[in-house]
Amino acid sequence: MSMLEIKDLNQFYGQSHTLWDLSLSVEKGECLCVMGRNGVGKTTLMDTIMGQHHMASGTITFDGKDITHLPVEDHARVGIGYVPQGRQIFPLLTVEENLEIGLPARRDGLKAVPKQVYDMFPVLYDMRSRQGGDLSGGQQQQLAIGRALVTDPKLIIFDEPTEGIQPNIVAEIAQIMRRLNKEIGLTVLLVEQKLPFARKMGDRFFIIDRGEGVASGKMSELDETLIKKYLTV
């Protein structure tokens, strides 16, 4: 069963046609990895799913509901968590205040940061009174993931979570994401440039080139021909 379904999506920046008749689905409980070179429309697609860009045409269905015209602030309320490219935490707010931003989106009315978020990220508990800007890049990524988890999502979108992160922390992020996907059962939509990370995480792949969906399949089917044609720089 599809958790997220996008059909015939078209999107423009001014006169520029950025996404062309794009259709994809993310099955419940899987990790779908969206891949492609820089500037092909991956982040634009994620922002459009989150309601941050106006769609020219097409439909987006989430968990059986049409969310095509859902206001941006309501996406977390229906169960979509977002870990944006570059993390986008609030550097002058404390770690705890950054996490609390997600609370109003919860459907159960919880008023405090859930214990399981701190259990998953002990460093955030230890540094909860520190400003977000004091954290290292890896810790800020954990904070961005924690903030998305606070909203109690059914699906979580990661836009290039390994960007600018040290290799040892990348392994830690992979472990966390795998736990969320395989143990907790969260559906994951991942944008990722690094091939080894994508192979490790993804059940399936979806390749975008110049705003169009050009190839998809099981991760085991991502062969050298596709890699050379669409992914190598």
Secondary structure, 3 states (H helix, E strand, C coil): CEEEEEEEEEEEECCEEEEEEEEEEEECCCEEEEECCCCCCHHHHHHHHCCCCCCCEEEEEECCEECCCCCHHHHHHHCEEEECCCCCCCCCCEHHHHHHCCHHHCCCCCCCCCHHHHHHCHHHHHCCCCEHHHCCHHHHHHHHHHHHHHCCCCEEEEECCCCCCCHHHHHHHHHHHHHHHHHCCCEEEEECCCHHHHHHHCCEEEEEECCEEEEEEEHHHCCHHHHHHHHCC
